[in-house]
Structure formats: C-alpha cells, structure tokens
Amino acid sequence: MHAIWRFLLPAVPFRYMVGNFRARRLTMSITVGGFALVIFVYTAVLMMSYGVEKTLATGGSDRTIVVARKSSQGEISSIIDGDAVNVIMTLPQVGKDDKGRTLATAEPVVVINLEKKTGEGGLSNVTVRGVGETALHVRPHVSLSEGNMFQTGSREIVVGKSVRDLFAGTNIGDRIKIAGDMWTIVGVISAQGGAFESEIWGDSRQLQAAFNRQNTVSTVTFRMTDDAKFEDLEKAFEQDRRLVQYEPKTEIKFYREQSELLASFISALGTAVTFIFSFGAIIGAVITMYTAVANRTTEIGTLRALGFRRRSVLFSFLIESVLLALVGGAAGVLLASWLRFFSLSTINFNSFSELSFTFALSAGIVVDAMVFALFMGLIGGFFPSVRAARLKIVDALRNE
Amino acid sequence: MLPKLIIKNALRHKLRTTLTVLGIAIAVGAFGLLRTVITSWYASVEVAAADRLICRQAVSFVFPLPYAYRDKIAKVPGVEKVTYLNWFQGVYKDKQQFFPRMAADARTLFDVYPEFLVSRQELEAFQKERNACVLGQDIANKYGLKVGDVMTLEGDIYPGRWDFVVRAIYKPRTPAVDGTQMFFHWEYLDERMKQEMPVRAGQVGWYAVKIHDADDAAMVSEQIDALFANSEAETKTETEKAFQNSFLKAYSAIITAINVMAFLIIAVILLVLANTMIMSARERSGEHAVLKTLGFTGKHLFGLVTGESILIGLLGGVAGYGLTRFFVFAFSQIVPKNYFPVFILEDITIAQEFTFAVFVGLIAGVIPVYNAVKTNIVDGLRHVG
C-alpha cells in the first residue's frame, strides 16, 4: 500500500493541494456545493425507495405464509372461496398456539375512502382488513398501542398509527362509516413502522358480512409449525385439486413483491434523473479544475523544474478533484440523512391504498453515494489533470 | 459598443464557455424532462371531459353498483347517455404488462367517450360478437395485435381464462388522449359470473354519464346521488375531472418529490454559471479597473458582467431546449407506454426553461458585479489573477 502511494504521490506536498482550497474559497465551495446537491438527490431517492421496501418488509418472517390466488397482483385482487379456506386451515403445516387455536387468519381485504387531515388532501384510500382472533399471534410485530382490541362479533375496529395521523376523524371513540354502517374505533395498533400501521383492522366475519362477501376472503396468512418445510407446503398446494389455483408464499417474499412496483418506479426515475444532472456537477468541476490548472501554470512549471514527475502533477490535480467531490458527497449524504426524520405517504400501486413510509438510510446507500461522488470527481478532474501533466516546463515557466 | 464587448468577453475562454453552456444545457434538459413527467401525469385530468360524470360506489370504487341503477340514472333530467364499465384487470402474458382492461357496455361506450375514434365497420363488428374486444392503437402496436387476433387474459379479480377476439382498434382523437386501453363486452363478463359466481352477477363497476350541459354537472350529480341515498349501495357522482384529480392527489408525495428535484436542478445550473462568472470576473479585475479609469461607471460594469452571464445562460437555455426534445423522445421510447399513456412536451415547460435560463444568468452575475463595482481602482490594478 505504502509503495503505491510512493508511486502515485512522489511528494507533491498535500499541503499544497489543501492550500489551494483556501486560496480559491468561493469557487471551490461552489464546486463542492454542486457535488453536494447531486449526491443529496441521489441519496434521497435511494432512501425513498429503500423506505418503501423496508416498510413493507417490516416484521416479515419466513415461517409465516401468505396464501393468495395465483394470478393476483395484490391482496385486493385475490379471492379465496370458503371451501378452500377450510382446506388451508386444516393443513398439517399450520401451527397452533398453546391453547390449541389455529395460528391462521383468513382475511377479507378491501379499500375504503377516508378524508385526509391536511387541507388539500381530499379523499384517499385506506386498506380495511378483516382479521381472525389469532391475527396478533400470527404477526407478532403488530401490537395494540392504545385503547382496546375490537370485540369479536361487534362493529368495532382498530386503526393503524399512520391512519390516525393521516386521516381526519380517526381517533379512539370516533365512528366511521364503512359499507353503510357506523363502526366505532376502539384502539390503535402499531407495527414497528411497518405497513400494517397504514391499515384498519376489524373482525373478519363482520366485515365479510358488511361487504357482502359471503364466505370468500382475499388471503389466508398462517404460521408454520416448527418442523414444517416450505417445500412440502408448496407440494401440497400443487397436488391438491382444491388448492391448485392458490399459491403459498413466505411473508417476506409476498411483501417484497408488493413493494417492487413502487420502489422500482421511484429508483428508476430518480437514478435516471440523477445520472443526467450529475453531468452538470461534473462539468462544474471540469471548469473549476481547468481554471485551477490555468492559474497555476507557472507553479506547475516550477514543480516540474524542481524535478517532480509528470505523473505526480497528474495525480495531484486528480486527487484535488476527487477530494472536492468527496467533501461534496459527504455533505450531500449528511444533508440527506436528516430526511430520516420525515415520513411520506403515497398510494402503493399493488394495494391501491395509502402507504406511509419513512426515508431509510443503509450502509449500502452511503457507500453507493460516495462511490458515485468519487466517480464524478475522477471524471471531472481527468482532462484538466492531463493538461497539467502535459505542460512543457519551458512554456509553463514562460507563462506570465 | 457594450454588446460587442459582451460577446468578445464570452468568447475569450472558448473551452470554459462551451463547458458552461453544455452544463447548463444538460441541467435545463433534465429540468424539462422532469416537468414533462409531471405535466404528463396531469394530462389525463386536462383532457377529462367537463360534460361527463363518473358515478361510483360511495365507500370506494372497488365496490360495485347494481346494474339496475342504469335505467334510474338515465331518467335523471339533464342526462344524455349512460354507459357502464367494470375494472377487469387480469394478466396479459405476464404480470409486468399493465394497461387498463375493462368490461364495458358495447352499445354506448363510444357515444359517451367520443375521443376514442373507431371506424363504423369495426364498431359494428365489435358490437355483434359476444367475446370481441377493442384495443387502443398504442397497445395494439406494442403487442403486434391486429383485428381478428385472439387475446387471452388470465383473470384475477374475475378468475379463469378469458379469450377475446380483437374486432376493433380505436385511435385517440388528440395526442393527449390515452391510447392504451382495452374494452370488451360487459355482457360476456356478466354471463360467466351468472354461471360461476352468481353473487357477482348484475354488478357494474361504475357508470359514466354524459350530460347535455356541462354547467349542470353539480345539479345532475346531486340528483343522481339523492336517488340512491340510504340504499345499500350509495353513490358518489362527480365530474370526470374531479374523479381523476382524486386519483392524482394520492400520488402527491411522488409528484412533490419530482418537483423538488426539478427545482434543485435550477440550483445546479446556478452554481455552474456563477462559478464561471466569478472566475472570469476575478481574472478580469485588472481590466475592470482600467475601464473604471477610462470613466466607465458601475452601471456599465453591471451591464458588461450581467450581460455576459445572461448571454451564456440563454445559450445554455437554447441548447437545453434542444436536449429536452431529445430526452422526452428517448424517455417515451424507453419507458413502457402504460406508465405514461401520454408524454408530450408542453409549451409552458419550454417557457419555464427559458425564463429560468435568463433568471439564472441574472443571479449568477450578482457576486462578480458586486466585486467589480466595489473594488477600487488601485486594488483592481494591483490584482494578480
């Protein structure tokens, strides 16, 4: 490692480069600012896309299975009839709790309109999920954070934390109209920041009746017994004529697929745009570096006359440019990391209802952003550094 | 004399000026692309007819309305024509291919939606055959489907395999009309529901109502909703525009994010240009001092520096406009049609691009102008690049 450094930098003093920052404070900070902006946007986009994925994946387990109709693209377009539900519930792979209750919940999922709190928000869609009595055991990351759970067999509901924050008239004690009837909100559920916080839960049989769904549901979710194998389960679904049109997936996979469309849309759009306007910042750096080279022609001549090699001059300018980019990149990431304290909500394409999520930062995103900054610095510094290295000593010294 | 000097100055560092213009052009191009994404998003709202109402289930449009409502709605004063549609969805080929697929009333659909142009011949052929379908021109082109081809959908909301024969292809009346939809006979859907899932027969997703006079929209809507108040399926009727708008509002977070990006891009342009101007002005502080000695005033210097800055900004704007055309074209080729059925560069976007280019030129000149005017002659002359 040390040898490489000796090769690259036969001692054009680091202080010389840093000194240059000080002398041209304004242009340098403008160049850094350009890099910072690009990296800020890039990071923000990645954080948004990752936030959507993370929200939908929160609490997902590979021991929990979601069954939906094969061709369905989301829970609301999936239909499972009552007979099939009974077959699924009695599969040997379905777990039981210590009281002997089946750890499975057959859920009708629908979407209703509610008024948003914010002035211009208007109406938006909220997922209403009918759940069985063991739903909280099937999804251990969901818990009641305020009030009570709804009573089985009554027209009571609980709302997710984000629903309460986002929609008007959704506090405990409020009544909202679903399918012609008034339902009382008795509690608030939280799900460690996951997607269930954007839903309303009620008793599955009550909701089936209210929505005129007879005995059909949208999906069945259950916990596997400790010794069950997913492969056996898949085989059971393929071989049973009554189940062949349905497909079991692990919860992790199911919800990852639910986030795919939205997350990939955000990151595709964002990456394309960042890519285009990173050119703006790169060109900014090229201009700055060319000017730096032009202004320091005499100095370069002096360095060369003192015996510094061409490659030392090349690398000293290249490193200067990379340094600018990295400082800008770090500033951009730092700025973007503040976004973690904001949450957004938008319609998820798959569930057709409002999903609220938080910008999420990961080590991978930071690395990506810094690599991108490094790359911009290298590109931006390359041609000016080559020009500096190719100056002839005599010409450079003759420059006034 | 000033204009000539401005141009001479701008051309003094050809490489630097070229790079700056290029940088501005790329940023302006990206800005134009982003704004076009947004205006295209709103395009569906813009073309929504004012004399068309959408009547849907009040709780949410995922719930159906009884078919029996049709005759009642048709009798409301002010109503000209009623058609009805069901969102079918289904899967064509694989799950990645999404474009609207709907069951509709074959007799009335094109009366209520005159912006979909179908030849009389094809329309009759479509109406005659029970399992016929109509495709938008863009979808037909994308999948290479012609009249007479068979199109198979795997149902999800309506399970099973569904075969359709393409009998007509509609053309959008204007480029802003969506040419990516597929319609088939509502009766075909309903007959199968009667056999396979009787509880779901006789249901309509929503009614589209053409009214005589757009000014009566509010009144007619109220009357329709009053008909079904306190029934099992209450309705919510609103103009198509309001209906589409409520869809878009749901995506407001994404739209805001794109808008923020668009305006951050303006900031990048500003930085690039300001950087160039500051560097140029610093190198020329000696000359500025000479000009002052010769009797040029602050006003002249302001004109000289700002003029150059605006000139470069404008050049970047022109190049950026050309680039926008290219980006928009490339984007519409790469991005699947169904994301943005309509993708057109609007005049307002072009106007914004030029406004910002000039505006940025003005702002970028501020610091160098301030320095040039403020620096006294002696310091200016003493200055070394």
Chai-1 contact restraints between the chains, C-beta under 6 A:
chainA,res_idxA,chainB,res_idxB,connection_type,confidence,min_distance_angstrom,max_distance_angstrom,comment,restraint_id
A,L26,B,I278,contact,1.0,0.0,6.0,A-B,restraint_1
A,T27,B,N275,contact,1.0,0.0,6.0,A-B,restraint_2
A,T27,B,I278,contact,1.0,0.0,6.0,A-B,restraint_3
A,T27,B,M279,contact,1.0,0.0,6.0,A-B,restraint_4
A,I30,B,L271,contact,1.0,0.0,6.0,A-B,restraint_5
A,I30,B,N275,contact,1.0,0.0,6.0,A-B,restraint_6
A,G33,B,L271,contact,1.0,0.0,6.0,A-B,restraint_7
A,G34,B,V268,contact,1.0,0.0,6.0,A-B,restraint_8
A,G34,B,L271,contact,1.0,0.0,6.0,A-B,restraint_9
A,L37,B,L264,contact,1.0,0.0,6.0,A-B,restraint_10
A,L37,B,A267,contact,1.0,0.0,6.0,A-B,restraint_11
A,L37,B,V268,contact,1.0,0.0,6.0,A-B,restraint_12
A,V41,B,M261,contact,1.0,0.0,6.0,A-B,restraint_13
A,V41,B,L264,contact,1.0,0.0,6.0,A-B,restraint_14
A,S71,B,V91,contact,1.0,0.0,6.0,A-B,restraint_15
A,S71,B,E154,contact,1.0,0.0,6.0,A-B,restraint_16
A,S71,B,D156,contact,1.0,0.0,6.0,A-B,restraint_17
A,S72,B,D156,contact,1.0,0.0,6.0,A-B,restraint_18
A,Q73,B,K95,contact,1.0,0.0,6.0,A-B,restraint_19
A,S77,B,Q89,contact,1.0,0.0,6.0,A-B,restraint_20
A,S77,B,D156,contact,1.0,0.0,6.0,A-B,restraint_21
A,S77,B,I157,contact,1.0,0.0,6.0,A-B,restraint_22
A,V111,B,S60,contact,1.0,0.0,6.0,A-B,restraint_23
A,V111,B,V62,contact,1.0,0.0,6.0,A-B,restraint_24
A,I112,B,V59,contact,1.0,0.0,6.0,A-B,restraint_25
A,I112,B,S60,contact,1.0,0.0,6.0,A-B,restraint_26
A,N113,B,S60,contact,1.0,0.0,6.0,A-B,restraint_27
A,G122,B,S246,contact,1.0,0.0,6.0,A-B,restraint_28
A,G122,B,K249,contact,1.0,0.0,6.0,A-B,restraint_29
A,L123,B,S246,contact,1.0,0.0,6.0,A-B,restraint_30
A,S124,B,A250,contact,1.0,0.0,6.0,A-B,restraint_31
A,A179,B,V59,contact,1.0,0.0,6.0,A-B,restraint_32
A,V273,B,A30,contact,1.0,0.0,6.0,A-B,restraint_33
A,V273,B,M261,contact,1.0,0.0,6.0,A-B,restraint_34
A,I276,B,A30,contact,1.0,0.0,6.0,A-B,restraint_35
A,F277,B,A27,contact,1.0,0.0,6.0,A-B,restraint_36
A,F277,B,A30,contact,1.0,0.0,6.0,A-B,restraint_37
A,F277,B,I265,contact,1.0,0.0,6.0,A-B,restraint_38
A,F277,B,V268,contact,1.0,0.0,6.0,A-B,restraint_39
A,F279,B,I26,contact,1.0,0.0,6.0,A-B,restraint_40
A,G280,B,G23,contact,1.0,0.0,6.0,A-B,restraint_41
A,G280,B,I26,contact,1.0,0.0,6.0,A-B,restraint_42
A,G280,B,A27,contact,1.0,0.0,6.0,A-B,restraint_43
A,G280,B,V268,contact,1.0,0.0,6.0,A-B,restraint_44
A,G280,B,V272,contact,1.0,0.0,6.0,A-B,restraint_45
A,I283,B,L19,contact,1.0,0.0,6.0,A-B,restraint_46
A,I283,B,L22,contact,1.0,0.0,6.0,A-B,restraint_47
A,I283,B,G23,contact,1.0,0.0,6.0,A-B,restraint_48
A,G284,B,V272,contact,1.0,0.0,6.0,A-B,restraint_49
A,G284,B,N275,contact,1.0,0.0,6.0,A-B,restraint_50
A,V286,B,L19,contact,1.0,0.0,6.0,A-B,restraint_51
A,I287,B,R16,contact,1.0,0.0,6.0,A-B,restraint_52
A,I287,B,L19,contact,1.0,0.0,6.0,A-B,restraint_53
A,I287,B,T276,contact,1.0,0.0,6.0,A-B,restraint_54
A,T291,B,M279,contact,1.0,0.0,6.0,A-B,restraint_55
A,N295,B,G385,contact,1.0,0.0,6.0,A-B,restraint_56
A,L344,B,A253,contact,1.0,0.0,6.0,A-B,restraint_57
A,T346,B,Y251,contact,1.0,0.0,6.0,A-B,restraint_58
A,T346,B,A253,contact,1.0,0.0,6.0,A-B,restraint_59
A,T346,B,I254,contact,1.0,0.0,6.0,A-B,restraint_60
A,I347,B,A250,contact,1.0,0.0,6.0,A-B,restraint_61
A,I347,B,Y251,contact,1.0,0.0,6.0,A-B,restraint_62
